């Protein structure tokens, strides 16, 4: 591989691991990893090693652990060089989730063939944001946005002709204006726009689904529970599928969209409703042992604060105590989530 090609390959891989790739970039990466023999694969491995070492140098507190994980990646490559290259992606993704390194929260894009008949094949592209990460994405039509921790966005390769995505989790969309409707499908809701900015929260395990409009106009339709609503800027729709209940409120958008800028905002919010966001933000499990604490409200903004510091600050204004269990390693060599207990200081 000559120097010019190698330079372009390194540039392409850097864009891919940072989640700043186009559909054509994705196809090129696929071709690179499809060739798992010879020098091409070695160049890819060397490039990833350079990125890994750079991360270790810029985060000295995690360098040793990151290096150990990299050795696992390298061993995996050697032992399964002729097997699916997805093993590499899985280890890379684990590192991002375990050590909370945002730059490693790359977009895991891949094509899944759901119909292998010779005549027709149906495919899709899937973008994933690992736990404790937020990633920026760009769609083939020029629309862009952010995907929050533990979220998944899926669309078909022919997206430019039929602008439809499926969301599980939270995403902020900046949709390019077009005559073709842009549709976001979530469990229970379909959101239709032509060109606008809006935030959707639709985690599979949450009881409620939220749609917040910041610019333009959106049309929201219920799929199983039939209803239709239009939103104007600064309106937030909350849908409770269990009760078939829809509420639309005027809100301050920043409180609900600041996550894409790396801010965790509590705006007079009960601790009970904030817990799920804390768990996804820090990739932890949190248990509130006293129900009275669930009703305590907080008004605060955190930016890149460690979990321990956030809990300490909350305990200053609230009669609460907390403990953080040490993470344990399972038989597969993977560390479990941290567990946090919060109780009333009596």
C-alpha atoms as one frame of an Amber mdcrd trajectory, in Angstrom:
protein
   0.000   0.000   0.000   1.697   3.286  -1.102   1.906   6.319   1.181  -0.986
   8.159  -0.494  -3.356   5.196  -0.161  -2.200   4.567   3.397  -2.839   8.202
   4.296  -6.359   8.048   2.869  -7.011   4.737   4.660  -5.916   6.180   8.005
  -8.083   9.244   7.427 -11.076   7.048   6.579 -10.633   4.882   9.696 -10.286
   7.948  11.907 -13.572   9.358  10.563 -15.260   5.991  11.089 -14.133   5.503
  14.703 -15.217   9.072  15.531 -18.674   8.506  14.029 -18.228  11.086  11.230
 -18.660   8.884   8.181 -20.922   8.926   5.158 -22.614   6.007   3.433 -19.771
   5.835   0.891 -17.198   5.899   3.710 -19.017   3.010   5.353 -18.853   0.960
   2.167 -15.098   1.607   1.900 -14.504   0.500   5.510 -16.521  -2.621   4.813
 -14.249  -3.436   1.875 -11.132  -2.908   3.998 -12.295  -5.261   6.712 -13.589
  -7.709   4.151  -9.973  -8.275   3.108  -8.634  -9.976   6.231  -5.538 -11.397
   4.545  -2.275  -9.711   3.726  -0.993  -6.210   4.144  -4.313  -4.355   4.071
  -5.371  -5.950   7.333  -1.980  -5.219   8.915  -2.264  -1.549   7.978  -5.716
  -1.385   9.549  -4.456  -3.040  12.714  -1.479  -0.680  12.936  -3.734   2.329
  12.462  -6.072   1.217  15.242  -3.077   0.551  17.483  -1.857   4.113  16.927
  -5.273   5.476  17.869  -5.384   3.283  20.951  -1.929   4.417  22.121  -2.936
   8.040  21.558  -5.923   7.572  23.854  -3.708   5.956  26.488  -1.277   8.904
  26.354  -4.050  11.475  26.714  -5.719   9.681  29.638  -2.919   8.555  31.905
  -5.274   7.325  34.595  -6.616   4.660  32.256  -3.557   3.952  30.126  -2.614
   0.668  31.682  -6.129  -0.786  31.525  -6.632   0.458  27.980  -3.379  -1.154
  26.914  -4.422  -4.465  28.451  -7.675  -4.346  26.510  -5.766  -3.550  23.347
  -3.682  -6.687  23.865  -6.938  -8.626  24.013  -7.934  -7.082  20.698  -4.637
  -8.009  19.112  -4.835 -11.579  20.422  -8.367 -11.828  19.093  -7.189 -10.732
  15.649  -4.419 -13.325  15.608  -6.538 -16.189  16.868  -9.504 -15.492  14.571
  -7.864 -13.911  11.581  -9.943 -16.062   9.270 -13.197 -15.641  11.166 -15.630
 -12.732  11.281 -13.890  -9.397  11.720 -16.749  -8.260  13.967 -14.780  -9.573
  16.967 -12.572  -6.506  16.657 -15.541  -4.156  16.767 -16.979  -5.897  19.836
 -13.799  -5.431  21.849 -13.430  -1.839  20.666 -17.009  -1.158  21.776 -16.472
  -2.789  25.197 -13.512  -0.519  25.852 -15.618   2.584  25.204 -18.385   1.395
  27.504 -16.099   0.269  30.325 -13.763   3.258  30.474 -16.164   5.998  29.342
 -13.865   7.235  26.579 -16.181   9.291  24.317 -13.827   9.282  21.341 -14.003
   5.481  21.299 -17.792   5.605  21.166 -17.648   4.991  17.464 -20.603   4.307
  15.251 -21.055   0.590  14.842 -22.465   0.604  11.327 -23.142  -2.596   9.536
 -25.407  -4.184   6.974 -27.643  -7.082   7.983 -29.086  -9.242   5.241 -32.523
 -10.392   6.297 -33.454 -12.091   3.053 -30.799 -14.224   1.395 -32.752 -15.268
  -1.659 -31.093 -14.735  -5.022 -33.812 -12.507  -6.393 -34.228  -9.977  -3.551
 -32.249  -8.828  -0.557 -33.384  -6.455   2.156 -30.645  -4.614   4.031 -30.300
  -1.880   6.626 -27.638   0.175   8.317 -27.550   0.403  12.100 -25.833   3.092
  14.177 -25.203   2.359  17.853 -24.135   4.610  20.738 -22.537   2.452  23.466
 -23.401   3.089  27.101 -21.917   6.286  28.587 -21.351   7.848  25.168 -22.908
  10.345  22.801 -22.138  10.217  19.099 -22.751  12.492  16.148 -24.158  11.024
  12.947 -24.883  12.102   9.388 -27.467  10.451   7.145 -27.192  10.009   3.353
 -29.585  12.927   2.632 -27.451  15.383   4.621 -29.605  15.251   7.756 -27.543
  14.982  10.932 -27.893  14.716  14.663 -26.750  13.132  17.901 -27.422   9.717
  19.392 -27.477   9.399  23.176 -26.082   6.657  25.396 -27.452   3.158  24.788
 -29.409   4.211  21.685 -29.808   2.637  18.243 -30.751   4.201  14.900 -31.562
   2.080  11.856 -32.253   2.970   8.202 -32.261   1.378   4.758 -29.433   1.989
   2.248 -31.912   3.582  -0.174 -32.556   6.269   2.425 -32.287   9.263   0.086
 -35.368   8.088  -1.821 -37.356   7.047   1.241 -36.312   8.971   4.344 -37.285
   6.625   7.160 -35.399   5.715  10.358 -36.196   3.509  13.340 -35.118   4.724
  16.778 -34.699   2.871  20.060 -33.327   5.317  22.628 -32.759   9.058  22.358
 -31.705  11.166  19.385 -31.583  14.799  18.350 -32.354  15.317  14.648 -31.445
  18.239  12.379 -33.384  17.278   9.246 -32.464  18.641   5.824 -35.448  20.239
   4.113 -36.941  18.175   1.262 -40.234  17.418  -0.462 -39.811  13.837   0.759
 -41.170  13.304   4.267 -38.632  12.341   6.937 -40.151   9.692   9.214 -38.951
   8.511  12.631 -40.549   5.295  13.889 -40.516   4.374  17.578 -42.561   1.819
  19.520 -46.033   3.376  19.570 -45.251   6.573  17.636 -44.411   7.816  14.153
 -42.973  11.308  13.692 -43.214  13.002  10.273 -41.315  16.149   9.266 -40.088
  17.883   6.111 -37.182  19.859   7.541 -36.768  20.761  11.207 -34.940  20.124
  14.500 -36.376  17.973  17.259 -35.499  15.567  20.075 -37.008  12.105  20.556
 -36.703   9.986  23.713 -37.966   6.438  23.257 -35.942   3.958  25.303 -37.498
   0.465  25.159 -37.618   0.058  28.966 -39.064   3.507  29.709 -42.778   3.900
  30.376 -43.013   7.203  28.495 -42.029   8.443  25.040 -41.171  12.129  24.519
 -40.942  14.321  21.416 -39.618  17.878  21.762 -39.684  20.348  18.871 -37.071
  23.116  18.742 -37.586  24.426  15.189 -40.136  23.996  12.386 -43.112  21.673
  12.714 -43.681  17.964  13.322 -46.663  15.679  12.969 -46.950  12.799  15.445
 -49.178   9.776  14.951 -49.935   6.897  17.291 -49.460   3.480  15.703 -51.499
   1.172  17.944 -53.287   3.835  20.011 -54.685   6.013  17.250 -54.125   9.737
  17.690 -52.529  12.632  15.799 -50.846  15.778  17.114 -48.902  18.643  15.555
 -46.238  20.459  17.566 -44.879  23.983  17.314 -41.438  25.058  18.614 -40.815
  24.652  22.361 -43.634  22.117  22.736 -42.978  18.686  24.214 -45.305  15.735
  23.723 -45.352  12.956  26.314 -47.028   9.675  25.398 -47.984   6.983  27.922
 -48.946   3.882  25.886 -50.180   1.930  28.920 -52.822   4.572  29.642 -53.162
   5.794  26.034 -52.522   9.266  27.396 -50.986  12.177  25.451 -49.833  15.436
  27.074 -48.409  18.470  25.244 -46.603  21.140  27.275 -44.628  24.318  26.652
 -41.066  23.800  27.921 -37.599  25.313  27.932 -35.846  23.171  25.275 -32.309
  23.485  26.652 -33.086  21.320  29.668 -34.003  18.415  27.389 -31.444  18.844
  24.602 -28.310  19.845  26.547 -27.193  16.198  26.631 -25.910  16.494  23.065
 -23.532  19.224  24.264 -22.210  17.021  27.069 -24.373  18.583  29.800 -26.532
  16.725  32.310 -29.275  19.174  33.341 -31.706  18.776  36.237 -34.395  21.464
  36.151 -36.453  21.082  39.326 -36.639  17.374  38.527 -37.551  14.645  41.059
 -34.718  12.242  41.772 -36.977   9.331  40.813 -37.346  10.540  37.220 -33.680
  11.544  36.930 -32.349   8.131  37.949 -32.709   6.516  34.520 -30.700   9.340
  32.947 -27.974   9.005  35.577 -27.813   5.259  34.948 -27.383   5.683  31.189
 -25.047   8.660  31.516 -22.630   6.828  33.828 -23.453   3.212  32.893 -24.376
   2.276  36.473 -27.270   0.673  38.351 -28.798   2.930  41.029 -31.085   1.885
  43.878 -32.968   4.408  46.028 -33.634   2.649  49.322 -36.006   5.245  50.825
 -39.089   6.300  48.869 -39.105   9.772  50.410 -35.870  10.557  48.536 -37.544
   9.856  45.200 -39.622  13.032  45.599 -36.694  15.349  46.286 -36.231  17.840
  43.463 -32.941  19.141  42.115 -31.859  22.064  39.961 -28.304  21.626  38.706
 -26.134  21.374  35.603 -23.202  18.976  35.403 -20.512  19.034  32.734 -18.054
  16.144  32.543 -18.373  15.560  36.291 -17.391  12.112  37.625 -20.202  10.128
  39.218 -18.672  10.385  42.690 -18.517  14.183  42.429 -22.153  14.415  41.297
 -23.350  12.289  44.218 -21.261  14.337  46.626 -22.767  17.598  45.351 -26.317
  16.232  45.552 -25.768  15.048  49.130 -24.736  18.578  50.177 -28.262  19.899
  49.584 -30.146  16.718  50.452 -30.226  14.532  53.603 -28.908  11.518  51.744
 -25.993   9.158  51.902 -24.658   6.856  49.231 -22.290   3.995  48.579 -20.625
   2.798  45.387 -19.807  -0.887  45.084 -16.596  -1.856  43.372 -16.924  -3.332
  39.916 -16.334  -7.046  39.668 -14.956  -9.036  36.776 -16.949 -11.983  35.465
 -15.626 -15.244  34.025 -15.388 -13.717  30.528 -13.060 -10.985  31.755 -15.730
  -8.274  31.442 -16.384  -5.878  34.320 -19.952  -5.547  35.568 -21.640  -2.185
  36.022 -21.040  -0.148  39.126 -23.856  -0.355  41.668 -24.910   2.743  43.597
 -27.140   2.729  46.689 -28.782   5.915  47.979 -30.591   6.177  51.301 -32.016
   8.794  53.631 -29.651  10.172  56.259 -31.731   9.825  59.400
